[in-house]
């Protein structure tokens, strides 16, 4: 399971069936659970915890120091869940003490080649990062979000669940759930209707979300006024409730 040329620190903890390819380096403080496969020429540094059934492709750098000038060697962490695919040459950094100390990636995410996930980012489940998508520090990405190729996300931005970022989007403010955005700077382009249909959203839920989109983006309302109307719409629609909860938390403002 472990190639003879791989270098694994004695203080690393690997399940008995973990596969490690040639010329891969695994440092101290790394824990890897069962079923995970690591290709050749990968570098994994700790403290890092990697769950079950992940695939990490060649030349990825996982768990190295955060790219933050304030970082002074504190023992921060990276946590990766189960069933993720991390393709060639991705870079995923540990957290910083100022940002909570943990970079976290959930389950069943598809992270394509050359993506970057910076320090203190929090990534949910079932996301897709197309090639060269990049997160600056402290970014939050909700479940089922899709980031198009070469999209770039400013630090401290939140990307809502089920949103869609078109190719080369430059995102400087929060992206609400369910919304498609595009451009530099990114602007709302519509509801992510096709993605929602594929995930089994009912016709009624889609109708309510279209109405919510019109309130938020088409009626020239302030965010406070739009929220007042959305709260009424959310009373009997849980999908709109998720949108309202997101908008109530935003501190950077939203793309519009």
C-alpha positions as CSV (number, residue, x, y, z in Angstrom):
1,X,0.0,0.0,0.0
2,X,2.9,2.4,0.7
3,X,5.6,2.8,-2.0
4,X,9.1,2.2,-0.7
5,X,10.2,5.7,-1.9
6,X,7.6,7.5,0.1
7,X,8.8,9.3,3.3
8,X,6.4,9.0,6.2
9,X,7.3,10.5,9.6
10,X,7.0,8.0,12.5
11,X,4.6,10.5,14.2
12,X,2.1,10.3,11.3
13,X,-0.9,8.0,11.9
14,X,-2.2,6.2,8.8
15,X,-4.9,3.6,8.7
16,X,-3.7,0.2,7.6
17,X,-5.2,0.4,4.1
18,X,-4.1,3.9,3.2
19,X,-2.3,3.9,-0.2
20,X,0.7,6.2,-0.6
21,X,2.4,6.7,-4.0
22,X,6.1,7.1,-4.8
23,X,8.1,10.2,-3.6
24,X,5.2,11.4,-1.4
25,X,6.2,13.1,1.9
26,X,3.9,12.8,4.9
27,X,5.0,14.8,8.0
28,X,4.4,14.5,11.7
29,X,1.0,15.3,13.1
30,X,-0.8,13.9,10.1
31,X,-3.7,11.5,10.6
32,X,-5.3,9.7,7.6
33,X,-8.3,7.4,7.9
34,X,-9.2,4.3,6.0
35,X,-9.7,4.0,2.3
36,X,-7.8,7.2,1.4
37,X,-5.5,7.0,-1.6
38,X,-2.6,9.4,-2.1
39,X,-0.7,9.6,-5.4
40,X,2.9,10.3,-6.1
41,X,4.8,13.5,-5.3
42,X,2.3,14.8,-2.7
43,X,3.4,16.7,0.4
44,X,1.1,16.6,3.5
45,X,2.2,18.4,6.6
46,X,0.6,18.6,10.0
47,X,-1.3,19.1,12.2
48,X,-3.7,17.7,9.5
49,X,-6.6,15.3,9.8
50,X,-7.8,13.6,6.6
51,X,-10.9,11.4,6.8
52,X,-12.0,8.3,4.9
53,X,-12.0,7.5,1.2
54,X,-10.4,10.6,-0.1
55,X,-8.3,10.7,-3.3
56,X,-5.3,13.1,-3.4
57,X,-3.6,13.4,-6.8
58,X,0.0,14.1,-7.7
59,X,1.8,17.3,-6.7
60,X,-0.8,18.5,-4.3
61,X,0.4,20.4,-1.2
62,X,-1.9,19.8,1.7
63,X,-1.5,21.3,5.2
64,X,1.4,23.5,4.8
65,X,1.9,26.8,6.6
66,X,-0.6,29.6,6.0
67,X,0.4,32.3,3.6
68,X,0.0,35.0,6.2
69,X,2.8,37.3,7.2
70,X,1.4,37.3,10.8
71,X,1.9,33.6,11.1
72,X,4.7,32.8,13.5
73,X,4.7,29.0,13.7
74,X,1.6,28.5,15.9
75,X,0.2,24.9,15.9
76,X,-2.8,25.5,13.6
77,X,-4.7,22.8,11.8
78,X,-6.3,21.5,8.6
79,X,-9.3,19.2,8.8
80,X,-10.6,17.3,5.7
81,X,-13.7,15.1,5.8
82,X,-14.6,12.0,3.9
83,X,-15.0,11.2,0.2
84,X,-13.2,14.3,-1.3
85,X,-11.3,14.4,-4.5
86,X,-8.3,16.8,-4.6
87,X,-6.7,16.9,-8.0
88,X,-3.3,17.8,-9.3
89,X,-1.2,20.7,-7.8
90,X,-3.9,21.9,-5.4
91,X,-2.7,23.9,-2.4
92,X,-4.6,23.8,0.9
93,X,-3.1,25.7,3.9
94,X,-3.7,25.3,7.6
95,X,-5.4,28.0,9.6
96,X,-4.0,31.0,11.6
97,X,-4.3,31.8,15.3
98,X,-6.1,35.0,14.5
99,X,-8.6,33.3,12.2
100,X,-9.7,30.5,14.6
101,X,-6.8,28.1,13.9
102,X,-8.5,25.7,11.6
103,X,-9.0,25.4,7.8
104,X,-11.8,23.0,7.3
105,X,-13.1,21.1,4.3
106,X,-16.3,18.9,4.6
107,X,-17.3,15.8,2.7
108,X,-17.7,14.8,-0.9
109,X,-16.1,17.8,-2.5
110,X,-14.6,17.8,-6.0
111,X,-11.6,20.1,-6.1
112,X,-10.0,20.2,-9.6
113,X,-6.4,20.9,-10.6
114,X,-4.5,24.0,-9.4
115,X,-7.1,25.2,-6.9
116,X,-6.1,27.1,-3.8
117,X,-7.8,27.1,-0.5
118,X,-6.1,29.5,1.9
119,X,-5.9,29.7,5.6
120,X,-9.0,29.6,7.8
121,X,-11.4,28.8,5.0
122,X,-14.5,26.8,5.8
123,X,-15.8,24.7,2.9
124,X,-19.0,22.7,3.3
125,X,-20.1,19.5,1.6
126,X,-20.7,18.5,-2.1
127,X,-19.0,21.6,-3.6
128,X,-17.2,21.7,-6.9
129,X,-14.1,23.8,-7.5
130,X,-13.3,23.9,-11.2
131,X,-9.6,24.3,-12.3
132,X,-7.7,27.3,-10.8
133,X,-10.6,28.4,-8.5
134,X,-8.9,30.3,-5.6
135,X,-10.1,31.3,-2.1
136,X,-8.3,34.0,-0.1
137,X,-8.2,33.6,3.6
138,X,-11.3,33.3,5.9
139,X,-13.7,32.5,3.0
140,X,-16.8,30.4,3.7
141,X,-18.3,28.2,1.0
142,X,-21.7,26.6,1.6
143,X,-22.9,23.2,0.6
144,X,-23.4,22.4,-3.1
145,X,-21.8,25.6,-4.3
146,X,-20.0,25.5,-7.6
147,X,-17.0,27.7,-8.4
148,X,-16.2,28.1,-12.1
149,X,-12.7,27.9,-13.4
150,X,-10.3,30.8,-12.5
151,X,-12.9,32.3,-10.2
152,X,-11.2,34.3,-7.4
153,X,-12.8,35.0,-4.0
154,X,-11.8,37.9,-1.8
155,X,-10.9,37.3,1.8
156,X,-13.7,37.1,4.4
157,X,-16.4,36.6,1.7
158,X,-19.2,34.0,2.1
159,X,-20.4,31.9,-0.8
160,X,-24.0,30.7,-0.1
161,X,-25.2,27.2,-0.5
162,X,-26.4,26.1,-4.0
163,X,-24.8,29.2,-5.6
164,X,-23.0,29.1,-9.0
165,X,-20.0,31.2,-9.8
166,X,-19.3,31.5,-13.6
167,X,-15.9,31.1,-15.0
168,X,-13.4,34.0,-14.1
169,X,-15.8,35.5,-11.6
170,X,-14.1,37.9,-9.3
171,X,-16.1,38.0,-6.0
172,X,-15.6,40.8,-3.5
173,X,-18.9,40.6,-1.6
174,X,-21.0,37.8,-0.3
175,X,-22.9,35.6,-2.8
176,X,-26.4,34.7,-1.5
177,X,-27.6,31.1,-1.7
178,X,-29.1,29.8,-4.9
179,X,-27.8,32.7,-7.0
180,X,-25.7,32.6,-10.2
181,X,-23.0,35.3,-10.4
182,X,-20.5,36.3,-13.1
183,X,-18.0,39.0,-14.0
184,X,-15.4,41.3,-12.5
185,X,-16.7,42.5,-10.1
186,X,-19.2,39.7,-10.0
187,X,-22.9,40.6,-10.3
188,X,-26.0,38.5,-9.9
189,X,-27.2,37.0,-13.2
190,X,-30.2,34.9,-12.1
191,X,-31.3,32.0,-10.0
192,X,-29.3,28.7,-10.3
193,X,-32.4,27.0,-11.5
194,X,-30.9,24.1,-13.3
195,X,-28.7,23.2,-10.4
196,X,-31.6,23.3,-8.0
197,X,-33.8,21.1,-10.3
198,X,-31.0,18.5,-10.5
199,X,-30.9,18.4,-6.7
200,X,-34.6,17.7,-6.4
201,X,-36.0,21.1,-5.4
202,X,-39.8,21.1,-5.9
203,X,-41.7,23.3,-8.4
204,X,-43.2,25.2,-5.5
205,X,-39.8,25.8,-3.9
206,X,-38.5,27.1,-7.2
207,X,-41.4,29.4,-7.6
208,X,-40.8,30.9,-4.1
209,X,-37.1,31.3,-4.8
210,X,-37.8,33.1,-8.1
211,X,-40.0,35.5,-6.2
212,X,-37.3,35.9,-3.5
213,X,-34.8,36.7,-6.3
214,X,-37.1,39.3,-7.8
215,X,-37.5,40.9,-4.3
216,X,-33.8,41.0,-3.7
217,X,-32.4,41.9,-7.1
218,X,-35.1,43.3,-9.4
219,X,-37.1,45.8,-7.3
220,X,-34.4,48.3,-6.4
221,X,-35.0,47.8,-2.7
222,X,-32.4,48.4,0.0
223,X,-31.2,45.2,1.6
224,X,-33.2,46.1,4.8
225,X,-36.4,46.6,2.8
226,X,-35.8,43.4,0.8
227,X,-35.3,41.4,4.0
228,X,-38.5,42.6,5.4
229,X,-40.4,41.2,2.5
230,X,-38.3,38.0,2.4
231,X,-39.1,37.2,6.0
232,X,-42.8,37.1,5.2
233,X,-42.1,34.8,2.2
234,X,-39.9,32.6,4.4
235,X,-42.7,31.8,6.9
236,X,-43.8,28.8,5.0
237,X,-40.8,28.1,2.8
238,X,-37.7,26.6,4.4
239,X,-35.6,27.3,1.3
240,X,-36.3,31.0,1.6
241,X,-35.6,30.8,5.3
242,X,-32.0,29.7,4.5
243,X,-31.6,32.7,2.2
244,X,-32.9,35.1,4.9
245,X,-30.6,33.6,7.5
246,X,-27.6,34.2,5.2
247,X,-28.6,37.8,4.5
248,X,-29.0,38.5,8.2
249,X,-25.4,37.4,8.8
250,X,-23.7,39.2,6.0
251,X,-21.2,41.9,7.0
252,X,-19.6,42.7,3.6
253,X,-22.8,43.3,1.7
254,X,-24.0,41.1,-1.2
255,X,-23.2,41.1,-4.9
256,X,-26.0,42.9,-6.8
